[in-house]
Amino acid sequence: MKIVIAGAGEVGTHLAKMLSNEEQDIIIMDTTEAKLAALENYNLMAYRGSATSFANMRDVKVGTADMFIGVTPYEARNILACQIAKSMGAKRTVARIDNDEYLAKKWQEYYAKIGVDDLIYPEFLAAGEIIAAIKRPWVRNWFEMLNGELILVGVKLRSNATFLDKQLKDLGEISRFMHICAIRRNRETIIPGGLDRVYENDIAYIATTRNHIKDVITVCGKQTFNAEKLFVMGGGEITEQLVRVAGDRFHIKIVEPDLERCHVLADTLPGVNIVHGDARDTDLLEEEGISDYDAFIALGDSSEANILGCMMAKEHGVRKTVAQVENLQYVNEAEALNIGSIVNKKLLASSRIFQIMLDSDLDNAKCLAIHDAEVSELIIKDGARVTRCEVKDLSMPYGITIAGLVRDGVGQLVRGNTRLQGGDHVVVFCLSGSIHKIEKAFK
């Protein structure tokens, strides 16, 4: 698959690195030589030029691209670049945008007509992820398909989980309502077999059906609660999107260190309590009644400050914390700390683009972003190779496991004797570098 990426910023660079491991033909364009130089050791072609230049787009042969992705910092350039790429023959185009208005369904036909097939707004994706984390405070990650008929959760296990230290094949009654399809341990994601065990401080990725969520909560030793009051550190773009997505469901207080930004937020977010100050200041936290809040959401510009802020909030008794950690090298470390859920918009954007690559139904499908793994929804085609035998005989490639499926609108776990059928919606968990194996295995 030939993929041309315009923009070697944070999102574009991460995408290029990830996709270069997927046996794809990757070209990344940028006008800044220094940004491209940082990618010279990866299996891709770096081209200095502009995606809004017809001559430069001809040079990279964008007309032969299976996918063109515009992720420069400039929304208008991304949209224009997609128009140019489409006019030259690119099969599919994706543009990063900065305006949630464009995501409305009523504008989809318009963008398709002008050559933009899909829109990606990382900050909007991050806001949605945060809302999901707050609504379900007992999980680190939550993924659902077809109105929650099948659910995949990531849960940090503590000493009170009932199935610790047991081989998965011996879980007995528990295995009737949940399937542990992956384990995150010591900065590594493991696709387990029947002889593997889960231990305290592991993050277990568990597939279940919605009628058994309470059972999963119980065996994982978790408690749930309804969060009503949110304390937000930082007043950036994700914070704005968070308030808009949340609507009037929560009482929200935002602490922002930049006074001018506070004035902007007060004008754009009426009804939200805006405080000028540093949320890492213990005295300020106590003055603002941090211990009375149900959730602390750290969305500052510094990953380190966000991690520290969550740790301080935990010390003040806040039950749920969420940290924006944009430095990918810190994600592993942050997962090992007691700071709750982690949000990284680069991972969210790359997950959504992976989903587009797999050509799934984006109206129903979502993607779960994990540091070294992806979760995707696929629809099995009639006559696909995976429908010809039972799951235990499929010889799935290493790094891929089927978490569960929805058939005829009903979610179910996948057993060894399950036989996939055309039309099944299947949730696939795969390690990074395995997406090309999914495409081959499920044809």
N, C-alpha and C positions, 0 to 999 in steps of 0.2 A: 504494500500500500504506500503510495507517495503522498506525503503530507508536507505542506509548506506553511511555516509559522512566521508571521510578521510581528516583530517585537521581541527583543531579547531582554525584557524586564524580568521581574520576579516570576510572573505567571508563565511567560513564554519560555524562559530559561528552564524552569522546572518541567514544563511540558516536554521540551526538547530532550532533556536528560532522560525523563521517564520513557518517552517513546523510542528513543535510540536503543533502549534495552529490549524493545519488543519486536526486533527484526523488521522494522519499518524503514522506508526510505525517507529520511527527514532532511528538510532544508529549512534553516532559520535565517531570516532577514532582519537587519537592523542598520541604522545609519551611523551607529557608534562602533568604531573598531574595537575599543576596549571591552565592550560587552561581549562581542563575538569571540575575542581572544580567550575568554574564560571557558569557552566550550570546545577548544581545540583538541582536547583529549577524548572527546566523545565520538561515537559512531554516527556522525551526521555531517552535513555540508553547511558551513557558515558563509553567508553572502552579505557583503556590505552594499546596501542599497535601500531604496524606499519602495514600499508596497503600493504607493500611490503614483509610481512612475511606470508608464506603460513599457518603457525600454527595459527597466529592471525586472519587471514581471515577465517579460519575454525571455530575459536571460536565464531565469530559473525555470523556464518552461512550465509556468503555472497552469497552462491549459491542459497539461497531462496529469495534473494533481487529482488524486481521489478526494482530498480534503484540503481546503485553505482555511487557516485560522488567523484572524486578526486580533492580536492582543497587545497592541501598543497602548500607551497611557491615554491616547486620544480617541474618544468614541467616534467622532466624525471621520477620522482617518481609517479606522477599522471598517466602518460601514462602506466608505468609498473603495477601500482595498478589496472588500468582498465583491462589490459590484464589478470592479475591473477583472478580478479573478474569474467570476462567473461568466463574464462576457467573452473571456478568452478560452473558456471550456472547462474550468474546474468543476468537478462533479458536485461537490458539496462545500458550503461556506459557513463559517462560524465567526461571529463578531463579538468582542467584549464591549459591553456598554456600561454607562454610568447613570442610567435613568430607568427606574422601575416602571415608568409609564409605558415604555416600549414592550414590556413583557406581556401586556394585556392581549388576550386572544384576538381581539378585534383588529389588532395591528399585524398579526402574523401573516395574513394574506398579502398585505402591503409590502412587508419586507421580503417575502418570497418573490413578489413580482419584480422588485428592484435588485434581486440577486443575493439576498442574505437569507440563508436557510434556517440558521439557528442563532440565538442570542444568549450570551453568557454574562451574567452580572455577579461577580464573585462576592461582593458585599451583601447582596440580597440573599445569596445562597448561605452565607455565614449567619445572617440574621435568622433564617429559617432553622438552621441547625441549632442555634442557641435557644430558640423557642421550644424546639423538640426536647432539648436537654432539660429545660426548666419544667416542662409539663410532666416529664418522667425522670425525676431526680435520682432514682435508684440505678440508672444505667449510664454508661459512658457514651454509648452509641445506640441509635434506634433506626432501624430500616424496616419499612413495611411496603407491601404490594397489594394492589387491588383492595383498597379500603380496609387494610389490616387483616386480611384473611391469612396471610403468612407474615410472620414478624421475625426479624433477626436483631438480637440485642448484644451489646458488648458490656459485660459486667465485671467490675473489679471484685475479686473474691476475697473475703476476710475469713477469719478462723471459724466463724459460725456457719459457713456453707456446709450443707450436710453431705456433699459428695466429694470432699477433698480426699486426696491420697488414694482414691480408688481407680482401678483400671476402668476405662470407659465401657468395656464389654461387660462389666459387672455392675452397672448402674441399676439394672433391674427395672422396677416400676418407674423410676425417673425417666428412663429412656423411652417410655411410652408417650410422654408429652414434650420432650425436648431433645434436641440433637446438638451436641457440642461439635461444631464444624471447624473451629479454629481456636488456637490458644496463643495469647500474647505473653511472652515470658522473656525477661532479661534482654529487652530491646530486639526481640526476634519474634516473628509470627510463625507458628507451627500448624501444619495441617495434620491433625492427629489420627492415629489408628486405634484399634480396639485395645491395644496393650498400653497405650499412653495414659497418664494420670494428670489431674489438675491439682495445683497446689495453692496455698495461701499467697495472695498478692498477684496471682495470674489474672489476666483479663481473658475471660472466656466469652467466645462469640457463639451464642446459642440461638438456634432456630426453634420456633414454637408456633402454635396457633393462638389466636386471640382469646379463645375460651380457656386457655391454660396459662395466661399471663400471671394470674395470682399464684398458681402452683410454682412457677419459675421464681417469683419473688420470694416465696416461702423457702424453697430448697437452697436458694442463694443467700438466705439469711438477711434479706433486705427489708427495709420499711419504706413506704412511700408517703407523700404528703402533698397538699396543694399549696404551691407557692403563690403568694399574693403581692408581696412587696419585693421589688428588685432594686438593688444598689449597683449602679453602673459606674465603673471607673473609666473615664475617657469619653470625649464627645465627638468622635470622628464619624466617618461615613457609615460604618457598620452600626454604630449606635443610633444614628438617624433611621436607618432601615429597620433596626430592631423595634424602635418605638412605633413605627408605622405598621409593621407586621403584627405587633402585639395588640394594637388597637387600644381598647379600654379594659383589657383583661387584667392588667396589673397596675399597681401604684409604683411609679418609677422615679427614682432620684438619680441624677447624673452629676458626678463631680468631675470638673474639667479645669486644668491648671491655666489655660489661656483665657484671659478675661474677654478679649475680643470675640473668641469663639463662643464663650458663654452667652454673649449678647445675641449672636447669630442663632444659637440653639433656642434661646428664649423666644425669638421671633418665629422660628420655624416649627417649634414643638410646643404649642400652647397646652397648658395643663400639666406639663412635666416640671418637676422641681429641679432647678438648675443651681448648682453650688460651685462657686469659684474656689478652687483649692487643689491640693495634692492628696489623692486617696491613699497614698502610702504613709501619710502622717497619722500616727496612732491617735493623737489628740483630736484631730479633725474627725476621724472615724467615730470616736466616742461621742464627740459633740453632736454628730449627725445621727446618732442612735444606731450604729451598725448592727448591734446585737439584736435589734428588733426586726431585721430584714431576713427574708427567707432565702434569698439568693444574692450572691455577689458576682458580678460579671465584669471581668477586667479586659477592656478593649483599648488600652493605651497603645502608643506607638512602639514601646519597648517590650519585647517578649520577657526579658528579665524582670522588668517592673510589674508586668501582669502576673507572672508566677509568684513574685513576692507579695503582691497585693492579695492574691487568693490565699496564700499561707497565713497572712495576717487576719483575713476575714474568718478563716477556719478557727484561729485562736480566739476570736471574739464570738464563736458559737454559731456562725452562719452555716446552715445545713448543706446548701448546694453552692458550689463555686464553678465558674466557667472562665477559662483563660484563652485569650487570643494569643497563639504562639506562632508567629510568622517565620521565625528562624527554624528551618527544618532540622538543623543539627540539635536544636533544643527539644524537639518533640519527644524523642526517646527519653531524655532526662525528665521532662515534665510528666510523662506517663508514670514514672516511678515514684513521683511525689504525691502527696495527699492533696491534690488541688482539683479534683473532680474532672469535668469534661474539658477537652482541648479543641479549639477551633483553629483551622488553618485554611485560609481562603484559596491558597494555591492548590492544596490537596482537593478541596471541594470543586474547584474549576476543572482540574485535570480529571477528576472522577466523572464529571458531567460530560466532558469531551470524550472520554473513553466510552461512555454510554452511547454517545452519538456515533462513534466509530463502529460500535456493534449494531447500530441501526435498530435499536429497540424502540418500543412505543414510549416516547418521552412523556406523554400525558399520564401514563400510569407508572412509569419506571422512575426510580430514584437510585442514587449511587451513594454508598457509604465510603467515606474517605478515611483510610488508615495509612500510616506512614509507609509501610512496605507491602500493602495489599489493597485489593479493590473488591468491591461487591457489586455485581451487576445483575440485572434482570434480563433474561432472554426469553423469547417466544419460540418454542420448538416448531420447526416446519414439518409438514407432512412428508414422510419418507426419509427424514434425516437418519443418519447412521445410528444415532443414540436411541432410536426407537426400535432397533432390531433385536435387542436382548435386554435382560435384566440389568439393573445398575451394577450389581456385583461383578458382572462379566464385561463391563464397558472398558476396562483398562484405561481409566482416565489418566491423562498426563500428570506428572508430578507437579505439585503446586496448585492443583485445582480440586475443589470438592463441591458437590451439589448440596446446598443447605436445605432446600425444600422446594415445594412447587404449589401452584394453584391450578386446579383442574375443574372445569365447569363451575367456576366461582367459589370453590371450596379449597381452603388451604390444607396441606397435609405434609408430614415429614417424609423424607425419602429413606426407605429401607433397602437392604440388599436385594430383596425380591421385587422392588418397585420397577415397573416398566414405563418409561417415558412415552408420551403420545404426542402426536401433532396437535398444536394448539395449547399445550401446557405452558404456563408461565413459570419459568425456573429461575431460582436465585442461585447464582454461582459465586463462590468465594475463591479468589485466586491471588497468589502471591505476585508481587511486581515482577514483570518480565515474562508473564504467562498469558497475556491477553491474546497473542497470536495463536497460542495453543487452543484457546477457547473457540476461536473462529474455525479452526480446523476440526476440532472434536465435535462441534455441534452442527456441522453442515450435513 
